[in-house]
Amino acid sequence: MTSKILVIGSGAWGTALASLLAKQNSRVNLLTKNQLTLNEINNSHSNDKYLPKIKLPNNIYAISEFNGDYDFVFIALPSNNIAEIFLKISQIKFNKNCCFVICSKGLIEDSLEFFSNAFERIIGHKNYAILSGPNFAIEVAQDLPTISTIACLDHVIYNKISSIISNTNFKTTYCDALECVELCAVMKNIIAIGCGLIEGLNLGNNAKSALLLRGIYEIRQLCLALKIKEDLFSPAGFGDIFLTCSSTKSRNFSLGLLLANNQQIPQDKTFEGLNALKIILKLSKKLELKLDLCEILFKIANKEMSRQKYLDLLIKTILQ
């Protein structure tokens, strides 16, 4: 295909997306702020910091600046950089029919908006979708079988995006419950911290299942309070929750293991679940909603109580 494609973000997910897209499109530009990463991608066709031992397609070109001459823009940045990139996009004149795909997970911290709502408010563009699902970046880059959700309000937009990203091993499904998809993408990281904690505390698989159920209950409570359409039976719903909560490849699951063993949290890694906890509790306070699991996990992550006290409270919370 000859579509003009830009991926914003050269971390593991952004690079894996660029690799996936480059396999069935003639050229993909990958935006990075890091000059060393730019040189490595363009000269060695690799990004070893984020995707070790992965050979990237030769038709990925790393760039440091971008204009509006694109048909598709995939945004794959950490959640705390989203507001900034939305503002930058709003100042650039893009092609009228350009499709934007938000591949980041979270809510805007200041306004507590879902990314989809913030995108429309800041940019005023209707051609956008959310890409979310059980997608470990390294497995996508390895071309292993993967299913993902593209959530948008227009099936035409879905078809356009699906046509450039789907292949034999990467399938997409349509969903119109955008805000539920985004909420699951935030909450799954929180639930994963809890599942890692249960694993690290040797409380067993029964307890892990109980915590998972409690997490899903709190997602449903949020959907109800926010008056948003609920759709948990999708790759971005149960699929992504299961993946993130069941594997040590999950960064937030690994964070739970660290917390259980009272180990230091690495400062050079981004744990989206930590920021998600802060934002979800801020949102629940605004909604006057009590989320017991999120509250106890926030206190554990911030070392606000002794191990024995949080152990008792955690068990009580997941068995209520």
N, C-alpha and C positions, 0 to 999 in steps of 0.2 A: 504494500500500500504506500501511497505517497503523501499521506496526511502529515502536516507539520505538528510535531509533538514536543512539548516541554514538560519535564519533570522537575519540580522545585524541591530540593532536598537531597543531599548525597549521603545520607546515613544508610543503614542496612535496608530499610523498607523502600526508600526512594531509589536506591541503586538496583534493588531486586525488581522493582517496577520497570525501571528503564531497561533492564535486561530482558524482561518479559515482553515489553512493547517492541524492543528492537528486533526480536526474532520474527515478527511478522509485519514490520514497517521499515521503510527504507532508511530513515534517520530519526534518532531521538536525541534531543538536547537535554543535558542534565545540569541543572544549576547548582553551583557550589560556591561558598565563600572562601574555601580553603585552597590556597594556591598549590600546596603539595598534593592534595587530592585531585585537583584539576589536572596537574601534570601526570600523575600516576594513571588516571583513567585514559587520558589521551595518548600517552606514550606506551604504557604497559598493559592497557586494557584490563585493569584490575582495581579493586578498592579493598586491599587486604585488612585494613583496620576494621571494617564492618562485615565484609564477606570474604573471609580467608579462603584461599585455594579455589576461588571462582574466577574463571576466565570470562570476561565480559565481551559481548559482541563488538566487533570493530566499528559498527555504525552508531555507537553511543559517543556523543561529543560533549565533553564537559565545558561549560561556559560560566562566566562570573557575572554577567549582566544579561538582561533580556528585554525584548520589545514586545509589541502586541501582535506580531505576525505569526500566529499559531492557530491551528484548528482544535487542538486539545491541550489543556494544561492540567497536570496532575500535581496536587499539593501534598507533599509528604514530609512535613516538618514536625518537630516536637510541638506539643499543644501550646506551650508558652510563647511560641513565635508566630502563631496564627494571626492574631490581630494586626501585627506589624506587616505581614505579607499581604493581608487583605487591603490594608491602606495603600500599599505600594501598587497593587493591581488596580485599585480604583483610580490611580493617577495615570494609567497607561491606556491608550486607545487600542482595544483588542478588536479582532475581526468580529463582525456582528454575530456570526454563527458559531463562534468559538465555544466549546464545551469545557466547563471546569469540573474537575473531579477532586473532591476533598477526601484525602486518604489518611488524614490525621484524626486522632481521637481526643475528645475532650469538650469542655465548655469554656467560653470566654470568662476569665476569672472575675473581672470587674463587673460586667453586666449580667453574668450568669446565663448568657444566651447559648443555645446550641450553635455550632459552627454554621449550619445551614441558614439559620435566622440571621446571624451576624453577617454572613456573606451577602445575603440579599439586601440587608439594610445598608451596608457599607458600599457595596459595588452596584447594587440595583440591577443585577443580571439574573435572568430566569433559567439560563442554560447551565444548570449545575446538578451534580449528583454526589452521593456519599458512597465510597467504596469501603466495605468493611466485611470481615469474615474470618474464618480460621486460617490465617495466612502467616506462618512463620516465614520471615524474609529469606532465610537461608534455603528453605525447601522450595520456595518459589524460584529462587535463583538456580536451584539444582533441577528445575523442571519436573518436580515430583507432583503427583495428582493433587489438585487443589480446587476447592469450590469457594466462591465468594459472592457477596450480595452487592448489587448496585441499586441504591435506593434513590429514587427521584419521583417527581410528580408527573412526568411526561414519558410515556413509553417510547416515543420517538428518540428522546435523549438517551434512554437506556440502550436502544438498538444501536445507536451510533457508537457509544462507548464500548459496548459488548463486541462490536464488529472489529475493533482494533486491538482488543486485549485478550479475547478468548482464543483458546487453541485446544488441541487434543487433551492436554493435561491441566488446563486452567479453564474452568467453567464458571459462568456467572448466572445468578438468578435475579429476578426483578422483585422489588418491594417498594411500596409507596408510603410505608410508615417511617419516614426519615428520622423523626425525633426519637422514636423507640430504638432504632438502629444505633443512633448516636449515644443514647443513654446506656444501652448494653455495652457499647465500646468503652465507655467510662467505667461502668460498674464491674465489668469482667476483670479489670486490673485490680480493683479493690478486693473482689472475691478471691482472686488468685493469691493475693498476699495472705489471706486467711487460710487458704488451702495449703500453702507452703508452711505456714505456722503450725497447722495441725500435723503435717508430715514431720516437721522438725521436732515437735513435742512428742512424737510417737503415740498419738491418740487414736490412730487407726483409720481405716477407710470408711467405717460407718460414720465416724465423726466428720470426716471430710465431706461425705454425702450430705450430712445434716447441715453443715455450714453452707454448702452449695445451695441447698433448698432455701435456707434462710436468706441468702443473697438474692435469689430469684424472687422471693417474696418481697424483698425491699425494692427491687426493680419495679414490680407490679404496683406497689404502694406509691412510688414516684410517678408512674404513668397515670395512675388514678388522680393524684393530687395536681399534676400538670395538665390533666385533661387531654392527653395525647393518645393517639391510636396505638394499641398494643399489638405487637407481632413478635413473639419469642420463638416461633417455629420457623426459623430461617438460618442460613449459614451464619449471619451476623448476630443471631440470637443464641440459641442453645449451642450451635456449632462453635462459635467463637468462645463462649463461656467455657465449654468443655475443654477446648484446646488450651486456653490460657491457664486453666486451673488444674491441669493434669500432667504437666511436663516440666522438667527442670530446664528445658530450653526457654521457658517463659521467664522473662526477667523479674516479673512481679512475684511469681511463685518462688523464685530463688531468693527474693528479698524476704519473704516469709520464713524461709529456712534460716537465713542470717539472723533474723529477729528472734527466732526460737532458740538459737544457740548463743544469743547475746553477742553477736559479732558486729564489727564495725561496718557501717554502710559505705561502700565505695563512693567517693565524691566525683569520680570521673565517668560515672554511668548515670543515665537518666532513668529513673523509676517513675513511670507515669502514674502509678497507683498512689504515690505519696501526694502528688498535687491533686489527683482525683479525689482523695479523701477530704482534703481541705475544701475543695469546691463543692462537693456533694453535701457536706455538712453545712456549709454556708447556704446552699440552696434549701436544704431541709429545714433550716431555721427560718428562712423566709416563708416557707410553705407551712410552718408550724407542724412539722411532721417529725416524729421520733423514729430514727433508724438505729436500732440498738447495735446491730453488727458493725455498721460503719463507725459508730461512736467508739466501741471498744477497740476496733482495729486502729483508729486514729490515736487513741491513748497508748496502745502498745507500741505503735511506730514511733511515737514521740517520747517513749519511756516515762510516761506519767504515773506509772504504778509498779509495784513489785511483781515479780514473776508469779508468786503464788496467788496474789490477788487477781491478776489478769487471767490466770489459768482457770480459777473458779468462775469468774465472770464470763469467760469465753464459752465454757461448757454450758453454763446456765443460759446464755444467749442462744446458742445453736439448738438447744433442746427445748426451748419454750414453745 
